[in-house]
Amino acid sequence: MALDLDTDPIQQLLHDGVRDKVYPGAVWAIGDSLGITASGTVGVLDPERLSEPMRRDTVFDVASLTKILAVWSTIGCLVEDGKLQLDVPLGEFWSEVNGHPLAQATARHLLTHTAGVPLRANLRNLYGTDPQDIRDGVLREALHRPPGEAVEYTDRPALILGYLAEYLSGQNLDVLAANRVWQPLGMTQTRFGPLPADAAARCAPTELDDSTRIHLRGSAHDFSARLLGGVCGIAGAFSVLDDLATFLRYLIAPARVNEAPGFSADWIKESLQIHTNGLVPPRGLFWHSAPGTTPEPDDIWVHYGFTGTGMWVSPQKDRWAALLTNKLYFTRDREPLTQVRNTFRSLVFA
């Protein structure tokens, strides 16, 4: 079904965001089960280089979209392989956590942010800089509440699930995601950083690096990702609009994609429904119901990235959307972009 939508208000909304310095520029697309139905660009890559406009092939540090593109998707592969049961306590099959507090939690707890893991996030201050010490510290840390008691969004579940995916597959997360998800879907420009020079040159710069006084470009903004060599479940992936469109189209209509990844329609369907049993805010499996909506009847699911990225999907409406910005170039203040995102969603899914 063709998309019957006036996209002029979307383009004006995003132009206004550039004018108001919410972000230097933005790239967006809307689509359905057949592919992209509308797209556009606004603004520039870097306010200090006004000759470089945002382009459809601009590379973005997608930040927490890594949690979906690399962690949620590969966990789905392992579930479908029969290597992971979501409701079995982790300590029953994961030797690294056996005998430690995390052993009582399940993968479902982690996917719904109900595992009760600590909310503290500064890995270097807590565990030092050695990647193995960080892994050991994260997996052996005491819980701050019993699993299943409350929904508390924190980065730790993604980090832990990334470690779990590596443990069950015997592969590093970047290799696993590329082999099982990105390559089969043809997402040829999605990868973990640091990026090679040619890709970094097309990358939208993010926050000013205190040590170099240069805006980060091709290296993950997220400090945890950089501390762990660029690859972790929290953040670190880079992508382009067309790759995200391919991924989102698959979520809407997996049967239409010839080269399918290792997770199927069953995993998608299970994930895009509430799993938090009355706890608030309601959560799917790593997906959130869009702010201001409820899963029924709107059925719009969303995930955001701190650098200014976002993607929405609604199988019920046969519609998906992606909005990529580098708002972090200007500020960490979330409110201006939150207003743009909510209006964008309203226009797309009207």
BALOBA-1460 file (C-alpha; in Angstrom, 3 decimals):
// residues 350
<rec num="1" residu="m" x="0.000" y="0.000" z="0.000"/>
<rec num="2" residu="a" x="1.476" y="3.358" z="-1.007"/>
<rec num="3" residu="l" x="2.239" y="5.836" z="1.734"/>
<rec num="4" residu="d" x="-0.387" y="8.582" z="1.669"/>
<rec num="5" residu="l" x="1.412" y="11.230" z="3.690"/>
<rec num="6" residu="d" x="2.264" y="14.872" z="3.187"/>
<rec num="7" residu="t" x="5.975" y="15.030" z="3.974"/>
<rec num="8" residu="d" x="6.299" y="18.837" z="3.750"/>
<rec num="9" residu="p" x="5.543" y="19.273" z="7.489"/>
<rec num="10" residu="i" x="8.232" y="16.698" z="8.299"/>
<rec num="11" residu="q" x="10.814" y="18.503" z="6.230"/>
<rec num="12" residu="q" x="9.804" y="21.850" z="7.771"/>
<rec num="13" residu="l" x="9.980" y="20.400" z="11.288"/>
<rec num="14" residu="l" x="13.513" y="19.173" z="10.691"/>
<rec num="15" residu="h" x="14.589" y="22.416" z="9.003"/>
<rec num="16" residu="d" x="13.336" y="24.273" z="12.076"/>
<rec num="17" residu="g" x="15.517" y="22.013" z="14.229"/>
<rec num="18" residu="v" x="18.576" y="23.079" z="12.230"/>
<rec num="19" residu="r" x="17.570" y="26.740" z="12.529"/>
<rec num="20" residu="d" x="17.147" y="26.397" z="16.296"/>
<rec num="21" residu="k" x="20.467" y="24.554" z="16.647"/>
<rec num="22" residu="v" x="18.890" y="21.387" z="17.963"/>
<rec num="23" residu="y" x="21.290" y="19.571" z="15.609"/>
<rec num="24" residu="p" x="23.557" y="20.542" z="12.695"/>
<rec num="25" residu="g" x="21.649" y="18.282" z="10.324"/>
<rec num="26" residu="a" x="19.346" y="15.305" z="9.964"/>
<rec num="27" residu="v" x="18.603" y="12.420" z="7.625"/>
<rec num="28" residu="w" x="15.239" y="10.668" z="7.693"/>
<rec num="29" residu="a" x="13.171" y="7.998" z="5.980"/>
<rec num="30" residu="i" x="9.721" y="6.464" z="6.223"/>
<rec num="31" residu="g" x="8.769" y="3.122" z="4.768"/>
<rec num="32" residu="d" x="6.620" y="0.046" z="4.758"/>
<rec num="33" residu="s" x="6.922" y="-3.627" z="3.885"/>
<rec num="34" residu="l" x="7.988" y="-2.746" z="0.330"/>
<rec num="35" residu="g" x="10.824" y="-0.387" z="1.277"/>
<rec num="36" residu="i" x="11.423" y="3.353" z="1.583"/>
<rec num="37" residu="t" x="8.425" y="5.478" z="0.646"/>
<rec num="38" residu="a" x="9.754" y="8.928" z="1.567"/>
<rec num="39" residu="s" x="13.075" y="10.354" z="2.724"/>
<rec num="40" residu="g" x="14.985" y="13.594" z="3.037"/>
<rec num="41" residu="t" x="17.989" y="15.448" z="4.416"/>
<rec num="42" residu="v" x="18.411" y="18.815" z="6.103"/>
<rec num="43" residu="g" x="21.319" y="20.861" z="7.363"/>
<rec num="44" residu="v" x="25.033" y="20.186" z="7.309"/>
<rec num="45" residu="l" x="27.432" y="17.564" z="8.567"/>
<rec num="46" residu="d" x="29.532" y="20.018" z="10.551"/>
<rec num="47" residu="p" x="28.729" y="23.695" z="11.271"/>
<rec num="48" residu="e" x="32.428" y="24.480" z="10.842"/>
<rec num="49" residu="r" x="32.372" y="23.039" z="7.304"/>
<rec num="50" residu="l" x="29.219" y="24.479" z="5.760"/>
<rec num="51" residu="s" x="30.087" y="23.119" z="2.317"/>
<rec num="52" residu="e" x="29.307" y="19.577" z="3.494"/>
<rec num="53" residu="p" x="25.542" y="18.958" z="3.518"/>
<rec num="54" residu="m" x="23.923" y="16.039" z="5.260"/>
<rec num="55" residu="r" x="23.526" y="13.220" z="2.736"/>
<rec num="56" residu="r" x="21.648" y="9.977" z="2.592"/>
<rec num="57" residu="d" x="24.934" y="8.084" z="2.900"/>
<rec num="58" residu="t" x="26.151" y="10.074" z="5.924"/>
<rec num="59" residu="v" x="27.517" y="7.692" z="8.558"/>
<rec num="60" residu="f" x="26.136" y="8.103" z="12.092"/>
<rec num="61" residu="d" x="27.289" y="6.980" z="15.500"/>
<rec num="62" residu="v" x="23.973" y="5.306" z="16.323"/>
<rec num="63" residu="a" x="24.774" y="4.978" z="20.064"/>
<rec num="64" residu="s" x="22.069" y="2.953" z="21.856"/>
<rec num="65" residu="l" x="20.572" y="1.726" z="18.596"/>
<rec num="66" residu="t" x="23.472" y="-0.718" z="18.970"/>
<rec num="67" residu="k" x="21.320" y="-2.405" z="21.616"/>
<rec num="68" residu="i" x="18.818" y="-3.322" z="18.880"/>
<rec num="69" residu="l" x="21.068" y="-3.768" z="15.854"/>
<rec num="70" residu="a" x="23.673" y="-5.923" z="17.623"/>
<rec num="71" residu="v" x="22.317" y="-7.224" z="20.942"/>
<rec num="72" residu="w" x="18.556" y="-7.722" z="20.568"/>
<rec num="73" residu="s" x="19.041" y="-9.199" z="17.105"/>
<rec num="74" residu="t" x="21.822" y="-11.635" z="18.048"/>
<rec num="75" residu="i" x="20.033" y="-12.704" z="21.229"/>
<rec num="76" residu="g" x="17.089" y="-13.498" z="18.954"/>
<rec num="77" residu="c" x="19.399" y="-15.627" z="16.812"/>
<rec num="78" residu="l" x="20.580" y="-17.573" z="19.858"/>
<rec num="79" residu="v" x="17.013" y="-18.097" z="21.070"/>
<rec num="80" residu="e" x="16.037" y="-19.486" z="17.690"/>
<rec num="81" residu="d" x="19.159" y="-21.665" z="17.629"/>
<rec num="82" residu="g" x="17.965" y="-23.232" z="20.886"/>
<rec num="83" residu="k" x="21.058" y="-21.995" z="22.731"/>
<rec num="84" residu="l" x="19.158" y="-19.638" z="25.044"/>
<rec num="85" residu="q" x="15.903" y="-19.979" z="26.983"/>
<rec num="86" residu="l" x="14.693" y="-16.587" z="28.178"/>
<rec num="87" residu="d" x="13.246" y="-17.747" z="31.514"/>
<rec num="88" residu="v" x="16.064" y="-20.001" z="32.743"/>
<rec num="89" residu="p" x="18.165" y="-18.338" z="35.484"/>
<rec num="90" residu="l" x="21.516" y="-17.307" z="34.064"/>
<rec num="91" residu="g" x="23.457" y="-19.206" z="36.701"/>
<rec num="92" residu="e" x="22.109" y="-22.537" z="35.424"/>
<rec num="93" residu="f" x="24.024" y="-22.341" z="32.147"/>
<rec num="94" residu="w" x="26.495" y="-19.437" z="32.315"/>
<rec num="95" residu="s" x="29.613" y="-20.363" z="34.237"/>
<rec num="96" residu="e" x="30.847" y="-16.758" z="34.471"/>
<rec num="97" residu="v" x="27.899" y="-15.733" z="36.666"/>
<rec num="98" residu="n" x="27.334" y="-18.991" z="38.529"/>
<rec num="99" residu="g" x="27.691" y="-18.311" z="42.253"/>
<rec num="100" residu="h" x="27.257" y="-14.542" z="41.826"/>
<rec num="101" residu="p" x="24.125" y="-12.383" z="42.367"/>
<rec num="102" residu="l" x="23.370" y="-12.094" z="38.639"/>
<rec num="103" residu="a" x="22.835" y="-15.870" z="38.520"/>
<rec num="104" residu="q" x="19.250" y="-15.484" z="39.754"/>
<rec num="105" residu="a" x="18.235" y="-13.149" z="36.899"/>
<rec num="106" residu="t" x="17.067" y="-14.341" z="33.480"/>
<rec num="107" residu="a" x="17.619" y="-13.076" z="29.959"/>
<rec num="108" residu="r" x="13.989" y="-11.892" z="29.945"/>
<rec num="109" residu="h" x="14.702" y="-9.778" z="33.028"/>
<rec num="110" residu="l" x="17.625" y="-8.167" z="31.213"/>
<rec num="111" residu="l" x="15.638" y="-7.584" z="28.025"/>
<rec num="112" residu="t" x="12.842" y="-5.864" z="29.970"/>
<rec num="113" residu="h" x="15.105" y="-3.826" z="32.278"/>
<rec num="114" residu="t" x="13.740" y="-5.664" z="35.325"/>
<rec num="115" residu="a" x="16.896" y="-7.542" z="36.371"/>
<rec num="116" residu="g" x="17.656" y="-5.238" z="39.303"/>
<rec num="117" residu="v" x="21.217" y="-4.613" z="38.145"/>
<rec num="118" residu="p" x="23.095" y="-1.569" z="39.505"/>
<rec num="119" residu="l" x="22.263" y="1.733" z="37.881"/>
<rec num="120" residu="r" x="25.829" y="3.011" z="38.134"/>
<rec num="121" residu="a" x="27.467" y="3.242" z="34.744"/>
<rec num="122" residu="n" x="31.030" y="4.581" z="35.032"/>
<rec num="123" residu="l" x="32.946" y="1.411" z="34.273"/>
<rec num="124" residu="r" x="36.430" y="2.898" z="34.653"/>
<rec num="125" residu="n" x="35.739" y="4.281" z="38.122"/>
<rec num="126" residu="l" x="34.204" y="0.982" z="39.222"/>
<rec num="127" residu="y" x="36.459" y="-1.621" z="37.638"/>
<rec num="128" residu="g" x="39.486" y="0.049" z="36.057"/>
<rec num="129" residu="t" x="40.495" y="-0.038" z="32.395"/>
<rec num="130" residu="d" x="41.319" y="-3.686" z="31.707"/>
<rec num="131" residu="p" x="38.516" y="-5.231" z="29.585"/>
<rec num="132" residu="q" x="38.606" y="-8.547" z="31.477"/>
<rec num="133" residu="d" x="38.460" y="-6.775" z="34.839"/>
<rec num="134" residu="i" x="35.462" y="-4.799" z="33.580"/>
<rec num="135" residu="r" x="33.725" y="-7.947" z="32.366"/>
<rec num="136" residu="d" x="34.373" y="-9.730" z="35.659"/>
<rec num="137" residu="g" x="33.211" y="-6.743" z="37.663"/>
<rec num="138" residu="v" x="29.984" y="-6.278" z="35.721"/>
<rec num="139" residu="l" x="29.074" y="-9.964" z="35.868"/>
<rec num="140" residu="r" x="29.881" y="-10.339" z="39.575"/>
<rec num="141" residu="e" x="28.375" y="-7.075" z="40.867"/>
<rec num="142" residu="a" x="25.648" y="-7.275" z="43.507"/>
<rec num="143" residu="l" x="22.083" y="-6.533" z="42.407"/>
<rec num="144" residu="h" x="20.480" y="-3.499" z="43.971"/>
<rec num="145" residu="r" x="16.996" y="-5.048" z="44.023"/>
<rec num="146" residu="p" x="15.475" y="-8.496" z="43.323"/>
<rec num="147" residu="p" x="14.789" y="-9.358" z="39.658"/>
<rec num="148" residu="g" x="11.263" y="-8.661" z="38.484"/>
<rec num="149" residu="e" x="10.511" y="-5.985" z="41.068"/>
<rec num="150" residu="a" x="10.745" y="-2.803" z="38.962"/>
<rec num="151" residu="v" x="11.452" y="-1.466" z="35.473"/>
<rec num="152" residu="e" x="14.645" y="0.614" z="35.541"/>
<rec num="153" residu="y" x="16.308" y="1.609" z="32.293"/>
<rec num="154" residu="t" x="20.080" y="1.367" z="32.443"/>
<rec num="155" residu="d" x="22.862" y="0.432" z="30.036"/>
<rec num="156" residu="r" x="24.002" y="-2.592" z="32.017"/>
<rec num="157" residu="p" x="21.527" y="-5.148" z="30.632"/>
<rec num="158" residu="a" x="22.802" y="-4.499" z="27.103"/>
<rec num="159" residu="l" x="26.404" y="-4.885" z="28.221"/>
<rec num="160" residu="i" x="25.574" y="-8.121" z="30.042"/>
<rec num="161" residu="l" x="23.537" y="-9.528" z="27.140"/>
<rec num="162" residu="g" x="26.401" y="-8.696" z="24.787"/>
<rec num="163" residu="y" x="28.721" y="-10.713" z="27.021"/>
<rec num="164" residu="l" x="26.141" y="-13.520" z="27.109"/>
<rec num="165" residu="a" x="25.881" y="-13.574" z="23.311"/>
<rec num="166" residu="e" x="29.669" y="-13.868" z="23.106"/>
<rec num="167" residu="y" x="29.695" y="-16.668" z="25.678"/>
<rec num="168" residu="l" x="27.005" y="-18.717" z="23.914"/>
<rec num="169" residu="s" x="28.303" y="-18.168" z="20.382"/>
<rec num="170" residu="g" x="32.051" y="-18.245" z="20.993"/>
<rec num="171" residu="q" x="32.384" y="-15.097" z="18.868"/>
<rec num="172" residu="n" x="33.033" y="-11.454" z="19.635"/>
<rec num="173" residu="l" x="29.891" y="-9.344" z="19.419"/>
<rec num="174" residu="d" x="31.013" y="-7.441" z="16.328"/>
<rec num="175" residu="v" x="31.728" y="-10.667" z="14.431"/>
<rec num="176" residu="l" x="28.499" y="-12.309" z="15.604"/>
<rec num="177" residu="a" x="26.340" y="-9.326" z="14.591"/>
<rec num="178" residu="a" x="28.024" y="-9.048" z="11.198"/>
<rec num="179" residu="n" x="27.792" y="-12.772" z="10.432"/>
<rec num="180" residu="r" x="24.271" y="-13.447" z="11.690"/>
<rec num="181" residu="v" x="22.453" y="-10.155" z="11.045"/>
<rec num="182" residu="w" x="24.139" y="-7.395" z="9.069"/>
<rec num="183" residu="q" x="25.728" y="-9.364" z="6.226"/>
<rec num="184" residu="p" x="22.677" y="-11.572" z="5.536"/>
<rec num="185" residu="l" x="20.494" y="-8.451" z="5.333"/>
<rec num="186" residu="g" x="22.967" y="-6.630" z="3.101"/>
<rec num="187" residu="m" x="23.723" y="-3.934" z="5.700"/>
<rec num="188" residu="t" x="27.125" y="-3.356" z="4.158"/>
<rec num="189" residu="q" x="27.871" y="-0.044" z="5.884"/>
<rec num="190" residu="t" x="26.995" y="-1.050" z="9.434"/>
<rec num="191" residu="r" x="29.932" y="-1.890" z="11.666"/>
<rec num="192" residu="f" x="31.481" y="-1.202" z="15.037"/>
<rec num="193" residu="g" x="34.080" y="1.534" z="15.270"/>
<rec num="194" residu="p" x="36.595" y="2.973" z="15.261"/>
<rec num="195" residu="l" x="35.906" y="3.574" z="11.579"/>
<rec num="196" residu="p" x="38.519" y="3.494" z="8.811"/>
<rec num="197" residu="a" x="39.457" y="6.877" z="7.387"/>
<rec num="198" residu="d" x="37.151" y="6.763" z="4.348"/>
<rec num="199" residu="a" x="34.073" y="6.000" z="6.440"/>
<rec num="200" residu="a" x="35.076" y="8.454" z="9.176"/>
<rec num="201" residu="a" x="35.224" y="11.214" z="6.552"/>
<rec num="202" residu="r" x="31.488" y="10.666" z="5.881"/>
<rec num="203" residu="c" x="30.633" y="10.456" z="9.589"/>
<rec num="204" residu="a" x="28.533" y="13.070" z="11.351"/>
<rec num="205" residu="p" x="30.654" y="14.504" z="14.200"/>
<rec num="206" residu="t" x="29.293" y="14.255" z="17.731"/>
<rec num="207" residu="e" x="30.553" y="15.695" z="21.021"/>
<rec num="208" residu="l" x="33.755" y="17.621" z="21.581"/>
<rec num="209" residu="d" x="36.472" y="15.311" z="22.907"/>
<rec num="210" residu="d" x="37.941" y="16.923" z="26.023"/>
<rec num="211" residu="s" x="41.373" y="15.430" z="25.417"/>
<rec num="212" residu="t" x="41.790" y="16.581" z="21.805"/>
<rec num="213" residu="r" x="39.318" y="19.500" z="21.655"/>
<rec num="214" residu="i" x="38.062" y="18.020" z="18.391"/>
<rec num="215" residu="h" x="34.568" y="16.704" z="17.774"/>
<rec num="216" residu="l" x="34.473" y="12.901" z="17.709"/>
<rec num="217" residu="r" x="34.108" y="11.549" z="14.184"/>
<rec num="218" residu="g" x="34.347" y="7.847" z="13.487"/>
<rec num="219" residu="s" x="35.029" y="6.958" z="17.117"/>
<rec num="220" residu="a" x="32.144" y="6.111" z="19.435"/>
<rec num="221" residu="h" x="30.910" y="8.905" z="21.633"/>
<rec num="222" residu="d" x="29.982" y="6.467" z="24.399"/>
<rec num="223" residu="f" x="32.874" y="6.228" z="26.848"/>
<rec num="224" residu="s" x="32.158" y="2.602" z="27.756"/>
<rec num="225" residu="a" x="32.382" y="1.600" z="24.102"/>
<rec num="226" residu="r" x="35.683" y="3.425" z="23.674"/>
<rec num="227" residu="l" x="37.034" y="1.903" z="26.896"/>
<rec num="228" residu="l" x="36.227" y="-1.572" z="25.532"/>
<rec num="229" residu="g" x="37.927" y="-1.007" z="22.194"/>
<rec num="230" residu="g" x="34.840" y="0.242" z="20.364"/>
<rec num="231" residu="v" x="32.756" y="-2.928" z="20.729"/>
<rec num="232" residu="c" x="30.196" y="-3.526" z="23.460"/>
<rec num="233" residu="g" x="26.481" y="-4.102" z="23.879"/>
<rec num="234" residu="i" x="25.798" y="-0.561" z="25.076"/>
<rec num="235" residu="a" x="26.950" y="1.380" z="22.017"/>
<rec num="236" residu="g" x="29.692" y="1.546" z="19.415"/>
<rec num="237" residu="a" x="27.913" y="0.711" z="16.151"/>
<rec num="238" residu="f" x="27.882" y="3.059" z="13.165"/>
<rec num="239" residu="s" x="25.355" y="2.892" z="10.340"/>
<rec num="240" residu="v" x="23.692" y="4.737" z="7.469"/>
<rec num="241" residu="l" x="20.072" y="5.440" z="6.637"/>
<rec num="242" residu="d" x="19.717" y="2.785" z="3.934"/>
<rec num="243" residu="d" x="21.027" y="0.041" z="6.227"/>
<rec num="244" residu="l" x="18.580" y="1.000" z="8.973"/>
<rec num="245" residu="a" x="15.796" y="1.054" z="6.390"/>
<rec num="246" residu="t" x="16.700" y="-2.493" z="5.378"/>
<rec num="247" residu="f" x="16.687" y="-3.630" z="9.004"/>
<rec num="248" residu="l" x="13.348" y="-1.959" z="9.787"/>
<rec num="249" residu="r" x="11.733" y="-3.267" z="6.623"/>
<rec num="250" residu="y" x="12.690" y="-6.776" z="7.695"/>
<rec num="251" residu="l" x="10.956" y="-6.234" z="11.043"/>
<rec num="252" residu="i" x="7.762" y="-5.271" z="9.216"/>
<rec num="253" residu="a" x="7.817" y="-8.003" z="6.600"/>
<rec num="254" residu="p" x="10.440" y="-10.716" z="7.168"/>
<rec num="255" residu="a" x="8.872" y="-12.952" z="4.533"/>
<rec num="256" residu="r" x="9.679" y="-10.389" z="1.835"/>
<rec num="257" residu="v" x="13.430" y="-10.447" z="2.455"/>
<rec num="258" residu="n" x="15.308" y="-13.101" z="0.482"/>
<rec num="259" residu="e" x="18.497" y="-13.289" z="2.562"/>
<rec num="260" residu="a" x="17.179" y="-13.435" z="6.119"/>
<rec num="261" residu="p" x="19.230" y="-12.999" z="9.293"/>
<rec num="262" residu="g" x="19.297" y="-15.558" z="12.070"/>
<rec num="263" residu="f" x="16.188" y="-14.268" z="13.838"/>
<rec num="264" residu="s" x="12.714" y="-14.680" z="12.400"/>
<rec num="265" residu="a" x="9.174" y="-13.351" z="12.554"/>
<rec num="266" residu="d" x="8.582" y="-15.282" z="15.773"/>
<rec num="267" residu="w" x="11.293" y="-13.339" z="17.623"/>
<rec num="268" residu="i" x="10.028" y="-10.039" z="16.235"/>
<rec num="269" residu="k" x="6.436" y="-10.779" z="17.231"/>
<rec num="270" residu="e" x="7.413" y="-11.886" z="20.726"/>
<rec num="271" residu="s" x="9.583" y="-8.810" z="21.252"/>
<rec num="272" residu="l" x="6.995" y="-6.247" z="20.144"/>
<rec num="273" residu="q" x="4.555" y="-6.934" z="22.957"/>
<rec num="274" residu="i" x="4.479" y="-6.156" z="26.661"/>
<rec num="275" residu="h" x="6.521" y="-8.427" z="28.943"/>
<rec num="276" residu="t" x="6.537" y="-6.424" z="32.178"/>
<rec num="277" residu="n" x="3.342" y="-7.779" z="33.793"/>
<rec num="278" residu="g" x="1.815" y="-4.508" z="34.942"/>
<rec num="279" residu="l" x="5.069" y="-2.794" z="35.914"/>
<rec num="280" residu="v" x="5.552" y="0.718" z="34.571"/>
<rec num="281" residu="p" x="6.740" y="1.876" z="32.201"/>
<rec num="282" residu="p" x="5.720" y="-1.108" z="30.065"/>
<rec num="283" residu="r" x="8.446" y="-2.752" z="28.009"/>
<rec num="284" residu="g" x="8.750" y="-5.204" z="25.191"/>
<rec num="285" residu="l" x="11.986" y="-7.108" z="24.719"/>
<rec num="286" residu="f" x="14.427" y="-4.179" z="24.494"/>
<rec num="287" residu="w" x="11.816" y="-2.176" z="22.533"/>
<rec num="288" residu="h" x="9.794" y="0.569" z="24.209"/>
<rec num="289" residu="s" x="6.278" y="1.658" z="23.456"/>
<rec num="290" residu="a" x="6.497" y="5.109" z="21.854"/>
<rec num="291" residu="p" x="6.116" y="8.016" z="24.339"/>
<rec num="292" residu="g" x="2.563" y="9.251" z="24.515"/>
<rec num="293" residu="t" x="1.140" y="6.033" z="23.100"/>
<rec num="294" residu="t" x="0.186" y="2.636" z="24.404"/>
<rec num="295" residu="p" x="1.043" y="-0.599" z="22.617"/>
<rec num="296" residu="e" x="-2.660" y="-1.052" z="21.847"/>
<rec num="297" residu="p" x="-4.178" y="0.253" z="19.698"/>
<rec num="298" residu="d" x="-1.260" y="2.374" z="18.428"/>
<rec num="299" residu="d" x="1.321" y="-0.418" z="18.362"/>
<rec num="300" residu="i" x="4.292" y="1.884" z="17.771"/>
<rec num="301" residu="w" x="7.621" y="0.728" z="19.171"/>
<rec num="302" residu="v" x="10.744" y="2.844" z="19.450"/>
<rec num="303" residu="h" x="14.405" y="2.876" z="20.392"/>
<rec num="304" residu="y" x="16.596" y="5.976" z="20.707"/>
<rec num="305" residu="g" x="20.317" y="6.702" z="20.675"/>
<rec num="306" residu="f" x="21.918" y="9.373" z="22.883"/>
<rec num="307" residu="t" x="23.800" y="10.935" z="19.965"/>
<rec num="308" residu="g" x="20.465" y="11.916" z="18.378"/>
<rec num="309" residu="t" x="19.294" y="8.820" z="16.529"/>
<rec num="310" residu="g" x="15.946" y="7.047" z="16.631"/>
<rec num="311" residu="m" x="13.872" y="4.396" z="14.903"/>
<rec num="312" residu="w" x="10.214" y="3.448" z="15.118"/>
<rec num="313" residu="v" x="8.368" y="0.360" z="13.906"/>
<rec num="314" residu="s" x="4.693" y="-0.617" z="13.732"/>
<rec num="315" residu="p" x="3.872" y="-3.960" z="12.098"/>
<rec num="316" residu="q" x="0.187" y="-3.258" z="12.729"/>
<rec num="317" residu="k" x="0.344" y="-0.085" z="10.659"/>
<rec num="318" residu="d" x="2.846" y="-1.529" z="8.137"/>
<rec num="319" residu="r" x="5.075" y="1.464" z="8.743"/>
<rec num="320" residu="w" x="8.550" y="2.219" z="10.050"/>
<rec num="321" residu="a" x="10.631" y="5.379" z="10.367"/>
<rec num="322" residu="a" x="14.206" y="6.411" z="11.071"/>
<rec num="323" residu="l" x="15.526" y="9.817" z="12.110"/>
<rec num="324" residu="l" x="19.290" y="10.309" z="12.341"/>
<rec num="325" residu="t" x="20.786" y="13.505" z="13.766"/>
<rec num="326" residu="n" x="24.025" y="14.512" z="15.443"/>
<rec num="327" residu="k" x="22.377" y="16.669" z="18.108"/>
<rec num="328" residu="l" x="25.207" y="15.844" z="20.501"/>
<rec num="329" residu="y" x="27.419" y="18.209" z="18.500"/>
<rec num="330" residu="f" x="25.638" y="21.087" z="20.271"/>
<rec num="331" residu="t" x="24.364" y="19.818" z="23.610"/>
<rec num="332" residu="r" x="23.534" y="16.953" z="25.940"/>
<rec num="333" residu="d" x="20.181" y="18.572" z="26.699"/>
<rec num="334" residu="r" x="17.577" y="16.026" z="25.578"/>
<rec num="335" residu="e" x="14.430" y="18.160" z="25.680"/>
<rec num="336" residu="p" x="14.730" y="20.036" z="22.329"/>
<rec num="337" residu="l" x="15.290" y="16.801" z="20.406"/>
<rec num="338" residu="t" x="12.570" y="15.034" z="22.402"/>
<rec num="339" residu="q" x="10.062" y="17.576" z="21.099"/>
<rec num="340" residu="v" x="11.272" y="17.077" z="17.523"/>
<rec num="341" residu="r" x="11.130" y="13.279" z="17.848"/>
<rec num="342" residu="n" x="7.612" y="13.272" z="19.277"/>
<rec num="343" residu="t" x="6.326" y="15.596" z="16.557"/>
<rec num="344" residu="f" x="8.107" y="13.554" z="13.885"/>
<rec num="345" residu="r" x="6.463" y="10.376" z="15.195"/>
<rec num="346" residu="s" x="3.045" y="12.023" z="15.252"/>
<rec num="347" residu="l" x="3.414" y="13.173" z="11.652"/>
<rec num="348" residu="v" x="4.670" y="9.797" z="10.443"/>
<rec num="349" residu="f" x="2.068" y="7.673" z="12.182"/>
<rec num="350" residu="a" x="-0.889" y="10.044" z="11.930"/>
